[in-house]
């Protein structure tokens, strides 16, 4: 059975990627980094699998079409 995809917060994303906060948000705007998801009224996070996929291939990463529809 597949394990559920964890939601990780910005601090963890910063540590894993080595990018700065401003670089992450600039890359999100450019479409070259996974988008964040709203997890509460004031909280956001990222799917861990999206971040792992970006880390594996940061230059070639592109959003998976239609993938979010099935989460």
Backbone as a chain_set.jsonl record, in Angstrom:
{"seq": "XXXXXXXXXXXXXXXXXXXXXXXXXXXXXXXXXXXXXXXXXXXXXXXXXXXXXXXXXXXXXXXXXXXXXXX", "coords": {"N": [[0.833, -1.18, 0.0], [0.497, 2.23, -0.776], [2.18, 4.913, 0.822], [0.743, 7.764, 2.454], [0.998, 11.077, 1.093], [3.058, 13.389, 2.603], [2.665, 16.665, 4.049], [4.819, 19.343, 3.913], [6.381, 22.063, 5.578], [7.497, 25.498, 5.025], [10.021, 25.943, 6.286], [11.2, 23.399, 6.255], [11.273, 22.933, 3.497], [13.057, 24.937, 2.712], [15.4, 24.022, 3.995], [15.802, 21.538, 2.723], [16.084, 22.177, -0.013], [17.984, 24.189, -0.164], [17.567, 26.675, -1.112], [16.739, 30.211, -0.957], [14.051, 31.909, 0.739], [12.919, 33.992, -0.835], [13.82, 33.237, -3.379], [12.496, 30.805, -3.753], [9.787, 31.688, -3.884], [9.977, 33.334, -6.123], [10.601, 31.44, -8.08], [8.261, 29.902, -7.991], [6.436, 31.743, -9.029], [7.462, 31.89, -11.592], [6.875, 29.408, -12.507], [8.594, 27.29, -12.175], [8.913, 25.809, -9.914], [7.388, 23.75, -7.428], [4.004, 24.556, -6.547], [2.659, 26.063, -3.583], [0.359, 24.819, -1.098], [-2.706, 25.55, 0.516], [-3.154, 24.972, 3.907], [-4.373, 25.7, 6.206], [-6.117, 28.477, 7.766], [-4.091, 30.4, 8.018], [-1.859, 29.034, 7.189], [0.492, 27.387, 5.029], [1.827, 24.859, 2.848], [3.8, 22.298, 1.234], [3.44, 19.498, -0.954], [5.271, 16.709, -0.102], [6.219, 14.878, -1.983], [6.237, 16.385, -4.346], [8.279, 18.233, -3.818], [10.434, 16.472, -3.499], [10.564, 15.453, -6.092], [11.284, 17.781, -7.464], [13.807, 18.274, -6.34], [15.199, 16.072, -7.31], [15.441, 16.677, -10.03], [16.004, 19.643, -10.69], [16.354, 21.442, -12.86], [14.957, 20.358, -15.008], [12.406, 20.123, -14.024], [8.895, 20.166, -14.228], [5.477, 21.065, -13.734], [3.194, 18.384, -13.052], [0.69, 17.568, -15.251], [-2.715, 17.742, -14.474], [-2.36, 16.238, -12.192], [-2.872, 17.219, -9.562], [-5.607, 17.086, -9.456], [-6.304, 14.592, -8.568], [-5.523, 14.261, -5.97]], "CA": [[0.0, 0.0, 0.0], [1.27, 3.466, -0.89], [2.108, 5.804, 1.976], [0.166, 9.074, 2.116], [1.949, 12.151, 0.823], [3.116, 14.34, 3.711], [2.731, 18.097, 3.77], [5.962, 19.918, 4.617], [6.297, 23.518, 5.709], [8.547, 26.279, 4.372], [11.321, 25.727, 6.926], [11.724, 22.125, 5.752], [11.573, 23.122, 2.076], [14.297, 25.723, 2.66], [16.519, 23.157, 4.39], [16.016, 20.487, 1.721], [16.468, 22.687, -1.33], [19.119, 25.108, -0.092], [17.17, 27.947, -1.715], [16.207, 31.209, -0.03], [12.603, 32.106, 0.67], [12.577, 34.818, -1.994], [14.079, 32.457, -4.588], [11.398, 29.849, -3.887], [8.592, 32.38, -4.357], [10.249, 33.787, -7.495], [10.494, 30.26, -8.933], [6.84, 29.553, -8.06], [5.833, 32.693, -9.972], [7.953, 31.568, -12.933], [6.403, 28.076, -12.877], [9.698, 26.334, -12.153], [8.964, 25.218, -8.573], [6.029, 23.338, -7.032], [3.193, 25.564, -5.872], [2.277, 25.749, -2.211], [-1.052, 24.548, -0.903], [-3.247, 26.119, 1.751], [-3.486, 23.9, 4.836], [-5.214, 26.295, 7.247], [-6.406, 29.885, 7.485], [-2.84, 31.15, 7.902], [-0.739, 28.133, 6.939], [0.674, 26.765, 3.718], [2.85, 23.83, 2.808], [4.029, 21.661, -0.056], [3.45, 18.046, -0.961], [6.655, 16.245, -0.018], [6.586, 14.219, -3.239], [6.552, 17.433, -5.324], [9.606, 18.763, -3.485], [11.411, 15.424, -3.815], [10.695, 15.405, -7.551], [12.036, 18.969, -7.869], [15.198, 18.071, -5.918], [15.804, 15.081, -8.209], [15.709, 17.289, -11.334], [15.561, 21.032, -10.595], [16.351, 22.138, -14.147], [13.946, 19.78, -15.889], [11.113, 19.977, -13.341], [7.697, 20.833, -14.721], [4.298, 20.542, -13.024], [2.498, 17.274, -13.694], [-0.643, 18.018, -15.681], [-3.847, 17.008, -13.948], [-2.025, 15.428, -11.024], [-3.525, 17.745, -8.375], [-7.018, 16.739, -9.477], [-6.51, 13.288, -7.966], [-4.975, 14.217, -4.612]], "C": [[0.878, 1.245, 0.0], [1.078, 4.338, 0.343], [1.501, 7.132, 1.566], [1.264, 10.131, 1.954], [1.912, 13.155, 1.976], [3.112, 15.769, 3.195], [3.905, 18.642, 4.579], [5.882, 21.434, 4.557], [7.534, 24.179, 5.099], [9.922, 26.016, 4.965], [11.987, 24.443, 6.419], [12.103, 22.238, 4.282], [12.871, 23.902, 1.911], [15.508, 24.849, 2.963], [16.824, 22.114, 3.312], [16.544, 21.009, 0.401], [17.721, 23.55, -1.299], [18.817, 26.46, -0.717], [16.72, 28.925, -0.631], [14.702, 31.308, -0.228], [12.204, 32.897, -0.573], [12.8, 34.079, -3.311], [12.962, 31.448, -4.818], [10.16, 30.536, -4.451], [8.769, 32.931, -5.771], [10.103, 32.616, -8.474], [9.043, 29.786, -9.058], [6.155, 30.446, -9.087], [6.232, 32.388, -11.415], [7.472, 30.19, -13.41], [7.471, 27.013, -12.872], [9.918, 25.715, -10.771], [7.548, 24.835, -8.193], [5.29, 24.441, -6.281], [2.835, 25.102, -4.468], [0.784, 25.487, -2.16], [-1.481, 25.123, 0.436], [-3.664, 24.973, 2.668], [-4.302, 24.392, 6.029], [-5.443, 27.758, 6.89], [-5.13, 30.688, 7.262], [-1.629, 30.285, 7.548], [-0.72, 27.582, 5.532], [1.771, 25.716, 3.833], [2.974, 23.297, 1.395], [3.886, 20.166, 0.101], [4.909, 17.599, -1.001], [7.1, 15.601, -1.328], [6.93, 15.242, -4.326], [7.949, 18.004, -5.086], [10.686, 17.737, -3.81], [11.644, 15.315, -5.313], [11.488, 16.6, -8.063], [13.513, 18.798, -7.533], [15.91, 17.102, -6.857], [16.182, 15.674, -9.561], [15.248, 18.742, -11.345], [15.483, 21.76, -11.937], [15.22, 21.645, -15.038], [12.571, 19.666, -15.269], [10.031, 20.789, -14.023], [6.516, 20.264, -13.95], [3.673, 19.381, -13.791], [1.091, 17.731, -14.029], [-1.714, 17.113, -15.094], [-3.589, 16.22, -12.691], [-2.766, 15.895, -9.784], [-5.006, 17.393, -8.312], [-7.3, 15.456, -8.709], [-5.972, 13.187, -6.551], [-6.057, 14.327, -3.603]], "O": [[1.888, 1.299, 0.701], [-0.035, 4.486, 0.847], [1.718, 7.587, 0.442], [2.31, 10.071, 2.599], [0.856, 13.707, 2.289], [3.502, 16.042, 2.059], [3.981, 18.43, 5.789], [5.373, 22.006, 3.593], [8.487, 23.505, 4.71], [10.896, 25.879, 4.224], [13.195, 24.414, 6.185], [13.13, 21.705, 3.86], [13.696, 23.563, 1.062], [16.523, 24.924, 2.271], [17.991, 21.843, 3.026], [17.365, 20.354, -0.241], [18.442, 23.635, -2.293], [19.708, 27.3, -0.84], [16.364, 28.518, 0.475], [14.159, 30.849, -1.233], [11.269, 32.523, -1.28], [12.043, 34.276, -4.261], [12.526, 31.253, -5.953], [9.545, 30.031, -5.391], [7.806, 32.986, -6.536], [9.55, 32.776, -9.562], [8.639, 29.318, -10.122], [5.384, 29.966, -9.918], [5.45, 32.597, -12.342], [7.641, 29.845, -14.58], [7.304, 25.955, -13.478], [10.983, 25.164, -10.494], [6.599, 25.513, -8.586], [5.881, 25.165, -5.48], [2.724, 23.906, -4.202], [0.038, 25.879, -3.058], [-0.693, 25.17, 1.38], [-4.435, 24.102, 2.265], [-4.857, 23.588, 6.777], [-5.012, 28.221, 5.833], [-5.097, 31.568, 6.403], [-0.495, 30.76, 7.603], [-1.761, 27.342, 4.922], [2.539, 25.697, 4.795], [2.325, 23.792, 0.474], [4.175, 19.618, 1.165], [5.685, 18.061, -1.838], [8.249, 15.767, -1.736], [7.819, 14.997, -5.142], [8.706, 18.23, -6.03], [11.74, 18.092, -4.338], [12.773, 15.11, -5.76], [12.281, 16.46, -8.993], [14.377, 19.136, -8.341], [17.087, 17.287, -7.167], [17.145, 15.223, -10.181], [14.216, 19.054, -11.938], [14.617, 22.616, -12.119], [14.595, 22.436, -15.744], [11.65, 19.163, -15.912], [10.23, 21.958, -14.353], [6.544, 19.1, -13.552], [3.626, 19.389, -15.021], [0.378, 18.232, -13.159], [-1.642, 15.889, -15.196], [-4.505, 15.588, -12.164], [-3.249, 15.063, -9.015], [-5.599, 17.4, -7.233], [-8.422, 15.25, -8.244], [-5.972, 12.095, -5.983], [-5.786, 14.309, -2.402]]}, "num_chains": 1, "name": "protein.A"}
